[in-house]
Amino acid sequence: MLLEVTDLRKSFGSIIVAEDLDLAVAPGEAVGIIGPNGAGKTTVFNLIAGGLAPNGGTIRFDGRDLAGAPPQARCRAGIGRTYQIPQPFEKLTVFENLLVGAVHGRRRTEHEVVQSCGEILERLGLLKRANTLAGSLTLLERKRLEMARALATAPRLLLLDEIAGGLTEGECRELVATIREIRRTGVAILWIEHVVHALLAVIDRLVVLNFGRKIAEGSPKEVMQLPEVHQIYIGIEA
């Protein structure tokens, strides 16, 4: 396995946000995570990416125990991530945003990463916006830039956090096509999403979290038919 999470535990006082959680992602695989607000989904990403320290359990990436490794070390090891709310350097251009990610995430010079950054922008449909200030982008373009910046670090695992949120149906279709293209390059994907139909169009396996616990895992079709999944998803877009 590329990513192996075992018995992961995290709490804030009496609030448990991850309870004995097991999770795995194979090289090139796409795994989806769903669950209601407060289920602990983003917390799991923060634990994997190093923004939070767990209270217990292990996180291994490509066989290496990540205990104590800071976010930048995990990024350089091959874990890239996006955020629910895009966080570009708004006063830098789109291209400059990628250069920052590539230079610091891969420890390369600007000269060494210029070509790959251009290729990523072309793949994500942002090449025409390369010299545009990131602060002036549309929401869809910001979401694409969020993915592009993560890809600039040359990840083997890409963590997508509600990347489809706020998009129109047409924009969701474009986004799904983009994520499929990323998969074709061999990048493994772990994707949290409330827009379930977009998620199901990409993933191989689905995990359901509720109150920090995994309540279901398996093929997307089988998991979505489970009564307990239907119950927690009443009123959530599907």
C-alpha positions as protocol buffer text, in pm:
chain_id: "A"
residue {
  index: 1
  type: MET
  ca { x: 0 y: 0 z: 0 }
}
residue {
  index: 2
  type: LEU
  ca { x: 106 y: 357 z: -64 }
}
residue {
  index: 3
  type: LEU
  ca { x: -79 y: 498 z: 239 }
}
residue {
  index: 4
  type: GLU
  ca { x: -157 y: 292 z: 548 }
}
residue {
  index: 5
  type: VAL
  ca { x: -344 y: 445 z: 841 }
}
residue {
  index: 6
  type: THR
  ca { x: -386 y: 213 z: 1140 }
}
residue {
  index: 7
  type: ASP
  ca { x: -581 y: 266 z: 1466 }
}
residue {
  index: 8
  type: LEU
  ca { x: -571 y: 643 z: 1417 }
}
residue {
  index: 9
  type: ARG
  ca { x: -706 y: 839 z: 1713 }
}
residue {
  index: 10
  type: LYS
  ca { x: -759 y: 1209 z: 1768 }
}
residue {
  index: 11
  type: SER
  ca { x: -969 y: 1402 z: 2015 }
}
residue {
  index: 12
  type: PHE
  ca { x: -1011 y: 1762 z: 2125 }
}
residue {
  index: 13
  type: GLY
  ca { x: -1095 y: 1732 z: 2493 }
}
residue {
  index: 14
  type: SER
  ca { x: -1406 y: 1516 z: 2515 }
}
residue {
  index: 15
  type: ILE
  ca { x: -1478 y: 1548 z: 2141 }
}
residue {
  index: 16
  type: ILE
  ca { x: -1354 y: 1244 z: 1947 }
}
residue {
  index: 17
  type: VAL
  ca { x: -1281 y: 1323 z: 1582 }
}
residue {
  index: 18
  type: ALA
  ca { x: -1097 y: 1003 z: 1486 }
}
residue {
  index: 19
  type: GLU
  ca { x: -1153 y: 675 z: 1668 }
}
residue {
  index: 20
  type: ASP
  ca { x: -943 y: 367 z: 1586 }
}
residue {
  index: 21
  type: LEU
  ca { x: -955 y: 456 z: 1217 }
}
residue {
  index: 22
  type: ASP
  ca { x: -800 y: 227 z: 956 }
}
residue {
  index: 23
  type: LEU
  ca { x: -755 y: 356 z: 601 }
}
residue {
  index: 24
  type: ALA
  ca { x: -543 y: 249 z: 304 }
}
residue {
  index: 25
  type: VAL
  ca { x: -476 y: 371 z: -49 }
}
residue {
  index: 26
  type: ALA
  ca { x: -286 y: 167 z: -308 }
}
residue {
  index: 27
  type: PRO
  ca { x: -62 y: 325 z: -574 }
}
residue {
  index: 28
  type: GLY
  ca { x: -278 y: 475 z: -850 }
}
residue {
  index: 29
  type: GLU
  ca { x: -603 y: 405 z: -663 }
}
residue {
  index: 30
  type: ALA
  ca { x: -884 y: 658 z: -610 }
}
residue {
  index: 31
  type: VAL
  ca { x: -1061 y: 635 z: -275 }
}
residue {
  index: 32
  type: GLY
  ca { x: -1353 y: 855 z: -172 }
}
residue {
  index: 33
  type: ILE
  ca { x: -1452 y: 964 z: 178 }
}
residue {
  index: 34
  type: ILE
  ca { x: -1803 y: 1082 z: 261 }
}
residue {
  index: 35
  type: GLY
  ca { x: -1982 y: 1169 z: 582 }
}
residue {
  index: 36
  type: PRO
  ca { x: -2189 y: 1445 z: 738 }
}
residue {
  index: 37
  type: ASN
  ca { x: -2042 y: 1771 z: 865 }
}
residue {
  index: 38
  type: GLY
  ca { x: -1844 y: 1702 z: 1181 }
}
residue {
  index: 39
  type: ALA
  ca { x: -1767 y: 1343 z: 1082 }
}
residue {
  index: 40
  type: GLY
  ca { x: -1392 y: 1408 z: 1109 }
}
residue {
  index: 41
  type: LYS
  ca { x: -1310 y: 1400 z: 737 }
}
residue {
  index: 42
  type: THR
  ca { x: -1091 y: 1710 z: 713 }
}
residue {
  index: 43
  type: THR
  ca { x: -930 y: 1625 z: 1047 }
}
residue {
  index: 44
  type: VAL
  ca { x: -814 y: 1296 z: 894 }
}
residue {
  index: 45
  type: PHE
  ca { x: -653 y: 1492 z: 608 }
}
residue {
  index: 46
  type: ASN
  ca { x: -483 y: 1723 z: 858 }
}
residue {
  index: 47
  type: LEU
  ca { x: -347 y: 1419 z: 1042 }
}
residue {
  index: 48
  type: ILE
  ca { x: -218 y: 1261 z: 721 }
}
residue {
  index: 49
  type: ALA
  ca { x: -65 y: 1584 z: 590 }
}
residue {
  index: 50
  type: GLY
  ca { x: 93 y: 1673 z: 924 }
}
residue {
  index: 51
  type: GLY
  ca { x: -111 y: 1977 z: 1025 }
}
residue {
  index: 52
  type: LEU
  ca { x: -228 y: 1792 z: 1336 }
}
residue {
  index: 53
  type: ALA
  ca { x: -59 y: 1531 z: 1554 }
}
residue {
  index: 54
  type: PRO
  ca { x: -263 y: 1219 z: 1640 }
}
residue {
  index: 55
  type: ASN
  ca { x: -323 y: 1098 z: 1993 }
}
residue {
  index: 56
  type: GLY
  ca { x: -252 y: 742 z: 1880 }
}
residue {
  index: 57
  type: GLY
  ca { x: -215 y: 510 z: 1587 }
}
residue {
  index: 58
  type: THR
  ca { x: 23 y: 511 z: 1293 }
}
residue {
  index: 59
  type: ILE
  ca { x: 39 y: 671 z: 950 }
}
residue {
  index: 60
  type: ARG
  ca { x: 276 y: 510 z: 703 }
}
residue {
  index: 61
  type: PHE
  ca { x: 350 y: 639 z: 353 }
}
residue {
  index: 62
  type: ASP
  ca { x: 536 y: 414 z: 111 }
}
residue {
  index: 63
  type: GLY
  ca { x: 644 y: 203 z: 408 }
}
residue {
  index: 64
  type: ARG
  ca { x: 776 y: 497 z: 611 }
}
residue {
  index: 65
  type: ASP
  ca { x: 630 y: 583 z: 952 }
}
residue {
  index: 66
  type: LEU
  ca { x: 538 y: 954 z: 940 }
}
residue {
  index: 67
  type: ALA
  ca { x: 532 y: 1002 z: 1319 }
}
residue {
  index: 68
  type: GLY
  ca { x: 680 y: 1343 z: 1397 }
}
residue {
  index: 69
  type: ALA
  ca { x: 735 y: 1437 z: 1032 }
}
residue {
  index: 70
  type: PRO
  ca { x: 634 y: 1802 z: 966 }
}
residue {
  index: 71
  type: PRO
  ca { x: 403 y: 1896 z: 678 }
}
residue {
  index: 72
  type: GLN
  ca { x: 689 y: 2002 z: 450 }
}
residue {
  index: 73
  type: ALA
  ca { x: 861 y: 1664 z: 491 }
}
residue {
  index: 74
  type: ARG
  ca { x: 538 y: 1482 z: 406 }
}
residue {
  index: 75
  type: CYS
  ca { x: 493 y: 1702 z: 101 }
}
residue {
  index: 76
  type: ARG
  ca { x: 844 y: 1623 z: -17 }
}
residue {
  index: 77
  type: ALA
  ca { x: 779 y: 1253 z: 46 }
}
residue {
  index: 78
  type: GLY
  ca { x: 494 y: 1268 z: -205 }
}
residue {
  index: 79
  type: ILE
  ca { x: 175 y: 1380 z: -27 }
}
residue {
  index: 80
  type: GLY
  ca { x: 0 y: 1677 z: -189 }
}
residue {
  index: 81
  type: ARG
  ca { x: -325 y: 1832 z: -71 }
}
residue {
  index: 82
  type: THR
  ca { x: -590 y: 2089 z: -152 }
}
residue {
  index: 83
  type: TYR
  ca { x: -812 y: 2284 z: 86 }
}
residue {
  index: 84
  type: GLN
  ca { x: -1189 y: 2331 z: 97 }
}
residue {
  index: 85
  type: ILE
  ca { x: -1139 y: 2705 z: 49 }
}
residue {
  index: 86
  type: PRO
  ca { x: -867 y: 2767 z: -212 }
}
residue {
  index: 87
  type: GLN
  ca { x: -568 y: 2946 z: -63 }
}
residue {
  index: 88
  type: PRO
  ca { x: -362 y: 3085 z: -353 }
}
residue {
  index: 89
  type: PHE
  ca { x: -104 y: 3360 z: -319 }
}
residue {
  index: 90
  type: GLU
  ca { x: -347 y: 3615 z: -458 }
}
residue {
  index: 91
  type: LYS
  ca { x: -87 y: 3879 z: -547 }
}
residue {
  index: 92
  type: LEU
  ca { x: 123 y: 3632 z: -744 }
}
residue {
  index: 93
  type: THR
  ca { x: 37 y: 3513 z: -1093 }
}
residue {
  index: 94
  type: VAL
  ca { x: -102 y: 3167 z: -1158 }
}
residue {
  index: 95
  type: PHE
  ca { x: 236 y: 3054 z: -1290 }
}
residue {
  index: 96
  type: GLU
  ca { x: 422 y: 3203 z: -992 }
}
residue {
  index: 97
  type: ASN
  ca { x: 190 y: 3010 z: -757 }
}
residue {
  index: 98
  type: LEU
  ca { x: 302 y: 2686 z: -919 }
}
residue {
  index: 99
  type: LEU
  ca { x: 668 y: 2785 z: -908 }
}
residue {
  index: 100
  type: VAL
  ca { x: 644 y: 2835 z: -531 }
}
residue {
  index: 101
  type: GLY
  ca { x: 495 y: 2489 z: -487 }
}
residue {
  index: 102
  type: ALA
  ca { x: 743 y: 2322 z: -719 }
}
residue {
  index: 103
  type: VAL
  ca { x: 1057 y: 2492 z: -584 }
}
residue {
  index: 104
  type: HIS
  ca { x: 978 y: 2445 z: -216 }
}
residue {
  index: 105
  type: GLY
  ca { x: 784 y: 2119 z: -243 }
}
residue {
  index: 106
  type: ARG
  ca { x: 1044 y: 1946 z: -458 }
}
residue {
  index: 107
  type: ARG
  ca { x: 1363 y: 2133 z: -360 }
}
residue {
  index: 108
  type: ARG
  ca { x: 1434 y: 2228 z: -719 }
}
residue {
  index: 109
  type: THR
  ca { x: 1546 y: 2549 z: -886 }
}
residue {
  index: 110
  type: GLU
  ca { x: 1302 y: 2760 z: -1088 }
}
residue {
  index: 111
  type: HIS
  ca { x: 1490 y: 2664 z: -1404 }
}
residue {
  index: 112
  type: GLU
  ca { x: 1440 y: 2295 z: -1328 }
}
residue {
  index: 113
  type: VAL
  ca { x: 1063 y: 2322 z: -1275 }
}
residue {
  index: 114
  type: VAL
  ca { x: 952 y: 2578 z: -1535 }
}
residue {
  index: 115
  type: GLN
  ca { x: 864 y: 2319 z: -1799 }
}
residue {
  index: 116
  type: SER
  ca { x: 674 y: 2087 z: -1564 }
}
residue {
  index: 117
  type: CYS
  ca { x: 476 y: 2382 z: -1424 }
}
residue {
  index: 118
  type: GLY
  ca { x: 375 y: 2482 z: -1776 }
}
residue {
  index: 119
  type: GLU
  ca { x: 266 y: 2125 z: -1851 }
}
residue {
  index: 120
  type: ILE
  ca { x: 52 y: 2114 z: -1535 }
}
residue {
  index: 121
  type: LEU
  ca { x: -117 y: 2442 z: -1627 }
}
residue {
  index: 122
  type: GLU
  ca { x: -194 y: 2308 z: -1974 }
}
residue {
  index: 123
  type: ARG
  ca { x: -333 y: 1983 z: -1832 }
}
residue {
  index: 124
  type: LEU
  ca { x: -562 y: 2172 z: -1594 }
}
residue {
  index: 125
  type: GLY
  ca { x: -680 y: 2426 z: -1851 }
}
residue {
  index: 126
  type: LEU
  ca { x: -502 y: 2722 z: -1691 }
}
residue {
  index: 127
  type: LEU
  ca { x: -224 y: 2790 z: -1938 }
}
residue {
  index: 128
  type: LYS
  ca { x: -404 y: 3092 z: -2086 }
}
residue {
  index: 129
  type: ARG
  ca { x: -429 y: 3234 z: -1733 }
}
residue {
  index: 130
  type: ALA
  ca { x: -62 y: 3177 z: -1649 }
}
residue {
  index: 131
  type: ASN
  ca { x: 18 y: 3548 z: -1619 }
}
residue {
  index: 132
  type: THR
  ca { x: -308 y: 3641 z: -1445 }
}
residue {
  index: 133
  type: LEU
  ca { x: -302 y: 3737 z: -1077 }
}
residue {
  index: 134
  type: ALA
  ca { x: -448 y: 3449 z: -878 }
}
residue {
  index: 135
  type: GLY
  ca { x: -673 y: 3687 z: -685 }
}
residue {
  index: 136
  type: SER
  ca { x: -875 y: 3761 z: -1000 }
}
residue {
  index: 137
  type: LEU
  ca { x: -963 y: 3399 z: -1087 }
}
residue {
  index: 138
  type: THR
  ca { x: -1316 y: 3255 z: -1089 }
}
residue {
  index: 139
  type: LEU
  ca { x: -1408 y: 2990 z: -831 }
}
residue {
  index: 140
  type: LEU
  ca { x: -1361 y: 2706 z: -1080 }
}
residue {
  index: 141
  type: GLU
  ca { x: -1022 y: 2846 z: -1182 }
}
residue {
  index: 142
  type: ARG
  ca { x: -924 y: 2877 z: -816 }
}
residue {
  index: 143
  type: LYS
  ca { x: -1017 y: 2512 z: -761 }
}
residue {
  index: 144
  type: ARG
  ca { x: -808 y: 2415 z: -1064 }
}
residue {
  index: 145
  type: LEU
  ca { x: -518 y: 2626 z: -936 }
}
residue {
  index: 146
  type: GLU
  ca { x: -547 y: 2456 z: -596 }
}
residue {
  index: 147
  type: MET
  ca { x: -501 y: 2120 z: -768 }
}
residue {
  index: 148
  type: ALA
  ca { x: -227 y: 2257 z: -993 }
}
residue {
  index: 149
  type: ARG
  ca { x: -27 y: 2386 z: -698 }
}
residue {
  index: 150
  type: ALA
  ca { x: -52 y: 2047 z: -528 }
}
residue {
  index: 151
  type: LEU
  ca { x: 53 y: 1871 z: -850 }
}
residue {
  index: 152
  type: ALA
  ca { x: 351 y: 2105 z: -881 }
}
residue {
  index: 153
  type: THR
  ca { x: 501 y: 1933 z: -576 }
}
residue {
  index: 154
  type: ALA
  ca { x: 504 y: 1604 z: -775 }
}
residue {
  index: 155
  type: PRO
  ca { x: 283 y: 1405 z: -538 }
}
residue {
  index: 156
  type: ARG
  ca { x: 222 y: 1032 z: -553 }
}
residue {
  index: 157
  type: LEU
  ca { x: -88 y: 1081 z: -337 }
}
residue {
  index: 158
  type: LEU
  ca { x: -324 y: 1376 z: -384 }
}
residue {
  index: 159
  type: LEU
  ca { x: -564 y: 1468 z: -103 }
}
residue {
  index: 160
  type: LEU
  ca { x: -870 y: 1649 z: -243 }
}
residue {
  index: 161
  type: ASP
  ca { x: -1086 y: 1824 z: 18 }
}
residue {
  index: 162
  type: GLU
  ca { x: -1435 y: 1909 z: -116 }
}
residue {
  index: 163
  type: ILE
  ca { x: -1291 y: 2033 z: -442 }
}
residue {
  index: 164
  type: ALA
  ca { x: -1634 y: 2028 z: -611 }
}
residue {
  index: 165
  type: GLY
  ca { x: -1809 y: 2240 z: -349 }
}
residue {
  index: 166
  type: GLY
  ca { x: -1976 y: 2555 z: -483 }
}
residue {
  index: 167
  type: LEU
  ca { x: -1944 y: 2462 z: -849 }
}
residue {
  index: 168
  type: THR
  ca { x: -2225 y: 2445 z: -1104 }
}
residue {
  index: 169
  type: GLU
  ca { x: -2321 y: 2112 z: -1260 }
}
residue {
  index: 170
  type: GLY
  ca { x: -2126 y: 2194 z: -1575 }
}
residue {
  index: 171
  type: GLU
  ca { x: -1822 y: 2298 z: -1373 }
}
residue {
  index: 172
  type: CYS
  ca { x: -1844 y: 1972 z: -1176 }
}
residue {
  index: 173
  type: ARG
  ca { x: -1831 y: 1775 z: -1500 }
}
residue {
  index: 174
  type: GLU
  ca { x: -1521 y: 1968 z: -1606 }
}
residue {
  index: 175
  type: LEU
  ca { x: -1363 y: 1903 z: -1268 }
}
residue {
  index: 176
  type: VAL
  ca { x: -1436 y: 1530 z: -1285 }
}
residue {
  index: 177
  type: ALA
  ca { x: -1271 y: 1514 z: -1627 }
}
residue {
  index: 178
  type: THR
  ca { x: -966 y: 1691 z: -1485 }
}
residue {
  index: 179
  type: ILE
  ca { x: -937 y: 1453 z: -1190 }
}
residue {
  index: 180
  type: ARG
  ca { x: -967 y: 1154 z: -1421 }
}
residue {
  index: 181
  type: GLU
  ca { x: -681 y: 1298 z: -1626 }
}
residue {
  index: 182
  type: ILE
  ca { x: -472 y: 1332 z: -1310 }
}
residue {
  index: 183
  type: ARG
  ca { x: -542 y: 967 z: -1228 }
}
residue {
  index: 184
  type: ARG
  ca { x: -422 y: 862 z: -1570 }
}
residue {
  index: 185
  type: THR
  ca { x: -79 y: 999 z: -1483 }
}
residue {
  index: 186
  type: GLY
  ca { x: -54 y: 744 z: -1199 }
}
residue {
  index: 187
  type: VAL
  ca { x: -128 y: 976 z: -904 }
}
residue {
  index: 188
  type: ALA
  ca { x: -330 y: 809 z: -627 }
}
residue {
  index: 189
  type: ILE
  ca { x: -626 y: 1011 z: -499 }
}
residue {
  index: 190
  type: LEU
  ca { x: -798 y: 1034 z: -161 }
}
residue {
  index: 191
  type: TRP
  ca { x: -1104 y: 1256 z: -206 }
}
residue {
  index: 192
  type: ILE
  ca { x: -1344 y: 1401 z: 53 }
}
residue {
  index: 193
  type: GLU
  ca { x: -1663 y: 1527 z: -108 }
}
residue {
  index: 194
  type: HIS
  ca { x: -2027 y: 1621 z: -35 }
}
residue {
  index: 195
  type: VAL
  ca { x: -2114 y: 1634 z: -406 }
}
residue {
  index: 196
  type: VAL
  ca { x: -2145 y: 1259 z: -414 }
}
residue {
  index: 197
  type: HIS
  ca { x: -2228 y: 1209 z: -781 }
}
residue {
  index: 198
  type: ALA
  ca { x: -1902 y: 1380 z: -880 }
}
residue {
  index: 199
  type: LEU
  ca { x: -1708 y: 1160 z: -639 }
}
residue {
  index: 200
  type: LEU
  ca { x: -1869 y: 839 z: -762 }
}
residue {
  index: 201
  type: ALA
  ca { x: -1771 y: 921 z: -1119 }
}
residue {
  index: 202
  type: VAL
  ca { x: -1402 y: 883 z: -1028 }
}
residue {
  index: 203
  type: ILE
  ca { x: -1338 y: 655 z: -731 }
}
residue {
  index: 204
  type: ASP
  ca { x: -1268 y: 281 z: -701 }
}
residue {
  index: 205
  type: ARG
  ca { x: -1360 y: 248 z: -334 }
}
residue {
  index: 206
  type: LEU
  ca { x: -1575 y: 444 z: -90 }
}
residue {
  index: 207
  type: VAL
  ca { x: -1530 y: 502 z: 284 }
}
residue {
  index: 208
  type: VAL
  ca { x: -1803 y: 650 z: 507 }
}
residue {
  index: 209
  type: LEU
  ca { x: -1717 y: 831 z: 832 }
}
residue {
  index: 210
  type: ASN
  ca { x: -1952 y: 938 z: 1108 }
}
residue {
  index: 211
  type: PHE
  ca { x: -1844 y: 1096 z: 1438 }
}
residue {
  index: 212
  type: GLY
  ca { x: -1483 y: 998 z: 1374 }
}
residue {
  index: 213
  type: ARG
  ca { x: -1556 y: 632 z: 1307 }
}
residue {
  index: 214
  type: LYS
  ca { x: -1556 y: 434 z: 983 }
}
residue {
  index: 215
  type: ILE
  ca { x: -1905 y: 290 z: 944 }
}
residue {
  index: 216
  type: ALA
  ca { x: -1874 y: 148 z: 593 }
}
residue {
  index: 217
  type: GLU
  ca { x: -1618 y: 70 z: 323 }
}
residue {
  index: 218
  type: GLY
  ca { x: -1634 y: -105 z: -11 }
}
residue {
  index: 219
  type: SER
  ca { x: -1739 y: -62 z: -372 }
}
residue {
  index: 220
  type: PRO
  ca { x: -1920 y: 271 z: -424 }
}
residue {
  index: 221
  type: LYS
  ca { x: -2240 y: 106 z: -548 }
}
residue {
  index: 222
  type: GLU
  ca { x: -2264 y: -134 z: -254 }
}
residue {
  index: 223
  type: VAL
  ca { x: -2181 y: 128 z: 8 }
}
residue {
  index: 224
  type: MET
  ca { x: -2434 y: 380 z: -122 }
}
residue {
  index: 225
  type: GLN
  ca { x: -2709 y: 116 z: -92 }
}
residue {
  index: 226
  type: LEU
  ca { x: -2648 y: 54 z: 279 }
}
residue {
  index: 227
  type: PRO
  ca { x: -2937 y: 169 z: 504 }
}
residue {
  index: 228
  type: GLU
  ca { x: -2704 y: 338 z: 754 }
}
residue {
  index: 229
  type: VAL
  ca { x: -2547 y: 544 z: 475 }
}
residue {
  index: 230
  type: HIS
  ca { x: -2890 y: 651 z: 348 }
}
residue {
  index: 231
  type: GLN
  ca { x: -2983 y: 755 z: 701 }
}
residue {
  index: 232
  type: ILE
  ca { x: -2691 y: 989 z: 758 }
}
residue {
  index: 233
  type: TYR
  ca { x: -2723 y: 1132 z: 408 }
}
residue {
  index: 234
  type: ILE
  ca { x: -3083 y: 1251 z: 430 }
}
residue {
  index: 235
  type: GLY
  ca { x: -3081 y: 1606 z: 300 }
}
residue {
  index: 236
  type: ILE
  ca { x: -2725 y: 1590 z: 166 }
}
residue {
  index: 237
  type: GLU
  ca { x: -2675 y: 1631 z: -208 }
}
residue {
  index: 238
  type: ALA
  ca { x: -2637 y: 1303 z: -390 }
}
